[in-house]
Structure formats: C-alpha cells, structure tokens
C-alpha cells in the first residue's frame, strides 16, 4: 500500500515513497557500472554475481569495507556531493588491490536524517564514477532514513567491495626480503584520512572558509580538501600482468609508520627517504598552520604517496616506467633492510641520502 502524506510513518519523518523514487531514479546510473557477471538489477533483496571459473584455478574472494570519515563534513560545507562517492569506492578497492585482487562488485550504505533526492543522487553519481574507474560493478546498497539520529543535512556513507584472485597469485607481503626496493605512487592529495585534524586546524584553530582562495594551494581550500582519493586498481593490475610485486601498501590512516609494518615479514625494516618526492603543498600548509611535527605528519597523512610496492631491485626501473605509462607518478622512495633487535620496522629519513638508483 502506497504511503500517503497523512501516514503515521511519514509524520515520524520517514518517507517511503521518496525512498522508492530515489531507487528508481538511480537505476540508470547504477546500470552504467555493470560489468559481465552481474545477473540482476537493483531493487531486489540481494544481488547476484557470477564468477568466471575459467579465469581462476583456485578462486579466492577478497572483501573489504570502509567509509569516508569526516571528509563528509567538507562536502557538506562546500555543498558539493558528487565526488565523495569516489572516495568511498577508492578506500575499499585500494584495500583489496594490495592483495592483487580484482574488484568485482560494490555495495553502499547511505544513512541520512531526511532524504534529499538531489544530494543522494549526486552521492551515487560519485560512487558510480569510482566503480567505473576501478571497473567494479555497483550492484546494490541500502538507503536508511533515520530522523532524530542525524541533524538536518547530515549523512553517512559506508562501502563494501568483493574482489577475486587466484590463491597462487595473491600478494601478502611474505615474499618481501632484504634488498627489495620500495616504489611510491603519488596520491591526489589528502585522500580520505586525517580529516579530524584537518578540520581542527582549518576551522577551529583558524577561521578559514572553504571558499577562500589559498595562494600556496593554487585553489580554494574546499577544492583542495575535496580532491577525490586516487584509485590505483587498473594500474596495479596492469603491472601485475608483466611483473611480480612482493608487497603492496595502501597508505591510509596511520600513514607510513603504521601501514608498512602490516605487510613486512619478521626481521625486515623499511627505510623511507622522504626527500625523494615532493609532497603536495597542502601538507606543508597543514604542518605550518597546525604546528604539526614531521613525525606526526607522516603518521597521520599519506604525505603525497598513496600506494607503495616492494619489488626486486633489478625490476625497479622497468616497473616505475610501466606505472608511469599507466598514468601514475612513481618514485623510488625506499628500501628493505635487516631489522636489528629493538629497532622499529619503519625508519623515516628526513635528510637526503644517496641510494642505489640515484642519477
């Protein structure tokens, strides 16, 4: 039975008809992301996806879930909601590409106090764009209207991705060894981590406005903060067709200090030469305005490197060349050395030091 304006549920703040209209309105957007394997349209109780069993000898499903965090507040301040969905997809698919897995399908959870069809549609457009960039199918999701739990204009996002890889081809870092080199792929900026500190520095400690043009950034503050998270799926999959990667790190919350150890075998240490790339101006801007130490910056933010790969020394030049050919900006940023007793697994070197491979 169709809900009317007089229904008790509508009076409580939940508009079922508007929710149905939203699902109908985004069907074409969702369908634009579908890859072979999708068996049904959105609107059902579940989604169906067929696995290509000819491609995988021992198929392993690889899954991840993530959100965008308080970067959502920046979208709200800017009144711009068409890129935050790219961030949502990126945070999930970049987490499974580190295993060498190909993303298959994506689902989202969108929760809001009162559904605004225009805002919600813009969010889904961004999610669809992220899925297209990663060649991942948006197969479904959930929209929850929860009056009283969210303030007017607030919403939250969560994403869920399912990928696939062959058991013998999955990457877990176990083959990393002393002598490996570390290649870094440039980020697009802040990506989607550290925004609680960003907001404190910019809007609490200082009275910046998102529409304010910042000379050192070359754009408004809002434009810089909303730059979507870079998606590395296609470039990594392309490189994996030609080269072996011993380990991959998605440089997210925790930065270099906490993320690299997640894949390092015992007895291995990563030395990172921070002078081998130029971080985007937003990082020095935040460090200066917030009086944040270098050590904390490298543990909170990606500092211009969104993904790191550990590779054999004799393949460094070829792999960097291939990443660059696929649109990345790749650098030799570090090396794997032996960890001595009592040493940390990550050593950040802030002074220039010549390493093999320097011109």
WOLINBEL-V976396 format. One record per pair of residues at least 24 apart in sequence whose C-alpha atoms are under 8 Angstrom apart, sorted by the first residue. I is the first residue (numbers start at 1). J is the second residue. Records with the same first field share a line. If there is no record, write none. Layout:
I: J / J
This chain:
12: 147
13: 114 / 145 / 146 / 147
14: 114 / 145 / 146 / 147
15: 145
18: 115 / 117
19: 115 / 143
22: 117 / 120 / 121
25: 121
26: 121 / 124
29: 124 / 125 / 128
30: 128 / 138 / 139
31: 138
32: 128
33: 128 / 129 / 131 / 132 / 135 / 136 / 137 / 138
34: 136 / 137 / 138 / 139
35: 135 / 136 / 137
38: 137 / 139
41: 139
42: 139 / 140
43: 140
46: 140
47: 139 / 140
49: 105
56: 165 / 166
57: 166
58: 166 / 167 / 168
59: 164 / 165 / 166 / 167
60: 164 / 165 / 166 / 167
61: 162 / 163 / 164 / 165
62: 96 / 101 / 162 / 163 / 164 / 165
63: 96 / 160 / 161 / 162 / 163
64: 92 / 93 / 95 / 96 / 160 / 161 / 162
65: 92 / 158 / 159 / 160 / 161
66: 91 / 92 / 158 / 159 / 160
67: 91 / 157 / 158 / 159
68: 157 / 158 / 192 / 193
69: 192 / 193 / 195
70: 195 / 196
71: 192 / 193 / 195 / 226
72: 155 / 156
74: 210 / 222 / 225 / 226
75: 226
76: 153 / 154
77: 210
78: 210 / 211 / 222
81: 119 / 122 / 123 / 126
82: 122 / 123 / 124 / 125 / 126
83: 123 / 125 / 126 / 127 / 226 / 227 / 228
84: 123 / 126 / 127 / 226 / 228
85: 123 / 124 / 125 / 126 / 127 / 128 / 129 / 130
86: 126 / 127 / 128 / 129 / 130 / 131 / 228 / 229
87: 130 / 191 / 192 / 228 / 229 / 230
88: 127 / 130 / 157 / 158 / 159
89: 127 / 130 / 131 / 159
90: 130 / 229 / 230 / 231
91: 192 / 229
92: 159 / 160 / 161
93: 134 / 161 / 231 / 233
94: 231 / 232 / 233 / 250
95: 250
96: 163
97: 232 / 233 / 236 / 237
98: 171 / 172 / 247 / 248 / 249 / 250
99: 170 / 171 / 172 / 248
100: 165 / 169 / 170 / 171 / 236 / 237 / 240
101: 163 / 164 / 165 / 170
102: 163 / 164 / 165 / 233 / 237
103: 134 / 135 / 136 / 161 / 162 / 163 / 164
104: 135 / 136 / 137 / 161 / 162 / 163 / 164
105: 136 / 137 / 138 / 139 / 161 / 162 / 163
106: 131 / 136 / 137 / 138 / 139 / 140 / 159 / 160 / 161 / 162
107: 138 / 139 / 140 / 141 / 159 / 160 / 161
108: 140 / 141 / 142 / 157 / 158 / 159 / 160
109: 141 / 142 / 143 / 144 / 157 / 158 / 159
110: 141 / 142 / 143 / 144 / 155 / 156 / 157 / 158
111: 143 / 144 / 145 / 146 / 155 / 156 / 157
112: 143 / 144 / 145 / 146 / 147 / 150 / 153 / 154 / 155 / 156
113: 145 / 146 / 147 / 148 / 149 / 150 / 151 / 152 / 153 / 154 / 155
114: 145 / 146 / 147 / 152 / 153
115: 145
130: 231
133: 231 / 234
134: 231 / 232 / 233 / 234
135: 234
171: 245 / 246 / 247 / 248
172: 246 / 247 / 263
173: 246 / 247 / 248 / 263 / 264 / 265
174: 246 / 247 / 263 / 264 / 265
175: 246 / 247
176: 246 / 247 / 264 / 265 / 310 / 311
177: 265 / 268 / 336 / 337
178: 268 / 336 / 337 / 338
179: 312 / 313 / 335 / 336 / 337
180: 310 / 311 / 312 / 313 / 335 / 336 / 337
181: 310 / 311 / 312 / 313 / 316 / 332 / 333 / 334 / 335 / 336
182: 308 / 309 / 310 / 311 / 332 / 333 / 334 / 335 / 336
183: 308 / 309 / 310 / 311 / 316 / 320 / 330 / 331 / 332 / 333 / 334
184: 305 / 306 / 307 / 308 / 309 / 330 / 331 / 332 / 333
185: 305 / 306 / 307 / 308 / 328 / 329 / 330 / 331
186: 304 / 305 / 306 / 307 / 328 / 329 / 330
187: 229 / 230 / 302 / 304 / 305 / 306 / 307
188: 227 / 228 / 229 / 230 / 304 / 306
189: 224 / 225 / 227 / 229 / 280 / 282 / 303 / 304
190: 225 / 227 / 229 / 282 / 283 / 301 / 302 / 303 / 304
191: 227 / 228 / 229 / 230 / 302 / 306
192: 229 / 252
193: 252 / 253 / 300 / 301
194: 253 / 300 / 301
198: 286
201: 286 / 289 / 290
202: 289
205: 290
206: 289
216: 281 / 285
217: 281 / 282
224: 282
230: 306
232: 307
235: 323 / 326 / 327 / 328
236: 323
238: 326
239: 319 / 322 / 323
243: 319
244: 311
245: 309 / 310 / 311 / 312
246: 309 / 310 / 311 / 312
247: 309 / 310 / 311
248: 307 / 308 / 309 / 310
249: 307 / 308 / 309
250: 306 / 307 / 308
251: 302 / 305 / 306 / 307 / 308
252: 301 / 302 / 306
253: 299 / 300 / 301 / 302
254: 299 / 300 / 301
255: 298 / 299 / 300 / 301 / 302 / 303
256: 298 / 299 / 302 / 346
257: 298 / 299 / 346
258: 299
260: 346
261: 345 / 346
264: 345
267: 338 / 339 / 340
268: 336 / 337 / 338 / 339 / 345
269: 336 / 337 / 338 / 339 / 344 / 345 / 346 / 347
270: 334 / 335 / 336 / 337 / 345 / 346 / 347
271: 334 / 335 / 336 / 337 / 346 / 347 / 348 / 349
272: 333 / 334 / 335 / 346 / 347 / 348 / 349
273: 333 / 334 / 348 / 349 / 350 / 351 / 352 / 353
274: 333 / 348 / 349 / 350 / 351 / 352
275: 350 / 351 / 352
276: 331 / 332 / 333 / 352
277: 331 / 333
278: 304
279: 303 / 304 / 305
280: 304
332: 357
